[in-house]
Amino acid sequence: MARNEEGEVAGFAGAMDGRLEMLFIAPACRGRGWGRALLEHAVDALSACKVDVNEYNPEALAFYRRMGFEVRGRSARDGAGGPFPLLHLERRPC
């Protein structure tokens, strides 16, 4: 979890088994480096070098690409079977 200067939660990340499962940044805190800091911590401390991104979320895809992730595959449905295509990204080396 990251907190801003006022002590409020700016964002949080969660990882499991080498995969980034979630990364959320409060809209008011975007563009300040919080996402980068949380992602780098997840990669360095938790070896989270894989992440799935909704294909219809170009902002998230652009962020992960800037952070060195590359698309390695695609699924037509999300993990719950919904009609939301996922792009499977990976960062190498990890």
C-alpha positions as CSV (number, residue, x, y, z in Angstrom):
1,M,0.0,0.0,0.0
2,A,1.2,3.5,-0.7
3,R,0.1,6.6,1.1
4,N,0.2,10.2,-0.1
5,E,1.6,13.2,1.8
6,E,-1.6,13.5,3.8
7,G,-1.5,9.9,4.9
8,E,-4.4,8.8,2.7
9,V,-4.2,5.6,0.7
10,A,-2.8,6.5,-2.8
11,G,-2.9,3.0,-4.1
12,F,-2.2,-0.7,-3.5
13,A,-0.9,-3.8,-5.2
14,G,-1.2,-7.5,-4.6
15,A,0.8,-10.4,-6.1
16,M,0.7,-14.1,-5.8
17,D,2.9,-16.9,-7.3
18,G,4.9,-14.5,-9.5
19,R,1.8,-12.8,-10.9
20,L,0.6,-9.2,-10.2
21,E,-3.1,-9.8,-9.3
22,M,-4.0,-6.2,-8.7
23,L,-2.7,-2.7,-8.9
24,F,-4.9,0.3,-8.2
25,I,-4.0,3.9,-7.9
26,A,-6.6,6.5,-6.8
27,P,-7.5,8.8,-9.8
28,A,-6.3,11.9,-7.9
29,C,-2.9,10.2,-7.4
30,R,-2.2,9.0,-10.9
31,G,0.8,10.4,-12.8
32,R,2.9,10.9,-9.6
33,G,4.9,7.7,-9.6
34,W,2.9,5.7,-7.2
35,G,2.0,3.0,-9.8
36,R,5.7,2.7,-10.8
37,A,6.8,2.4,-7.1
38,L,4.2,-0.3,-6.3
39,L,4.9,-2.2,-9.4
40,E,8.7,-2.1,-8.9
41,H,8.2,-3.3,-5.3
42,A,6.0,-6.2,-6.5
43,V,8.6,-7.2,-9.2
44,D,11.6,-6.8,-6.9
45,A,10.2,-8.2,-3.6
46,L,7.6,-10.7,-4.9
47,S,9.0,-11.6,-8.4
48,A,5.7,-10.6,-9.9
49,C,6.7,-10.6,-13.6
50,K,3.3,-11.6,-15.1
51,V,0.1,-9.7,-15.3
52,D,-3.2,-9.9,-17.2
53,V,-4.8,-6.7,-18.6
54,N,-8.2,-6.2,-20.0
55,E,-7.8,-5.6,-23.7
56,Y,-10.2,-2.7,-23.5
57,N,-8.0,-0.9,-20.9
58,P,-5.5,1.0,-23.1
59,E,-4.3,3.1,-20.2
60,A,-3.2,0.1,-18.2
61,L,-1.7,-1.6,-21.2
62,A,0.4,1.5,-22.0
63,F,1.5,1.7,-18.4
64,Y,2.7,-1.9,-18.3
65,R,4.5,-1.5,-21.6
66,R,6.3,1.6,-20.3
67,M,7.4,-0.6,-17.3
68,G,8.9,-3.2,-19.6
69,F,6.1,-5.7,-19.9
70,E,5.4,-7.3,-23.3
71,V,2.3,-9.1,-24.5
72,R,2.9,-12.8,-24.5
73,G,-0.7,-14.1,-25.2
74,R,-4.4,-13.4,-25.3
75,S,-7.5,-15.0,-24.0
76,A,-11.0,-14.2,-25.4
77,R,-12.6,-14.4,-21.9
78,D,-11.6,-13.2,-18.5
79,G,-10.9,-15.6,-15.6
80,A,-14.6,-15.7,-14.6
81,G,-15.6,-16.7,-18.2
82,G,-16.9,-13.3,-19.0
83,P,-16.6,-11.8,-22.5
84,F,-13.8,-9.5,-21.6
85,P,-10.6,-10.4,-23.6
86,L,-7.4,-10.4,-21.5
87,L,-3.8,-9.7,-22.7
88,H,-1.2,-11.8,-20.9
89,L,1.9,-9.7,-20.2
90,E,5.3,-10.6,-18.9
91,R,8.5,-8.8,-18.0
92,R,11.9,-10.3,-18.6
93,P,14.2,-10.6,-17.0
94,C,12.5,-11.0,-13.7
